């Protein structure tokens, strides 16, 4: 009986101890919510460029010798319409039409595969001429002046370095005192000389492989119209000898003529003297006859 009480007491103590331990044990904290997976790291952004000092300006390439050509009007190639579209060539257009050179150019373009090259003076080029110069020219000289600005072949800029001087224009003769035209080409310029006019190409108005029109700021003046006339050629030695012989003959003829005149005069005088003598003798004879008859 005592043992049961002891066991029972021990059981109560054990239960009490367990209850107290459970009551005093800390309540575990709630588990934290699951954290989302961390994203994979992206590659670092490239560093911002640091401000560097401004670079020295690069030297731009030199401007081309000739500006871009103006587009041609639609339809067949027409020189006057191209110049009208480009503007600034009204005087040259008027002369092309009045001299019929425009028709000649159109015929060349249609009937030949050589093409045509035109040097077109601007209105300013014509205004720089002396007053009344154009009006002083007759129709033939005006036509020659305009033909002097036309070549009967297509010459692109790159070929001016290989052409042979003097160039033959539609005006014809290229001799010193007629219509010579000389071209000197450099990397950035093309110079033209007529002996009276010295200028350079100042632009390309039009170029299509068959027709080339280049702008000029001066009118090309040919020697044949505006230059001094060539000196008269000296007579050849043969001609001089012939003239001298003719002169000698004339002098001899004059001398012979003078001698003949002297001879004729002497004969006339002798005849006169004889006539007088005959008359005197006849008178004496008559007187003598009368005296004897007495």
Buried (B, 14 or more C-beta within 10 A) or exposed (E): EEEEEEEEEEEEEEEEEEEEEEEEEEEEEEEEEEEEEEEEEEEEEEEEEEEEEEEEEEEEEEEEBBEEBBEBEEEEBBBBBBBBBBEBBEBBBEBBEEBEBBEBBBEBBEEEEEBBBBBBBBBEBBEEBEEEBBEEBEEEBBBBBBBBBBBBBBBEBEEBEEBEEBBBBBBEBBEEBBBBBBBEBEEEEBBBBBBEBEBBBBBBBBBBEEBBBBBBBBBBBBBBBBBEEEEEEEEEEEEEEEEEEEEEEEEEEEEEEEEEEEEEEEEEEEEEEEEEEEEEEEEEEEEEEEEEEE
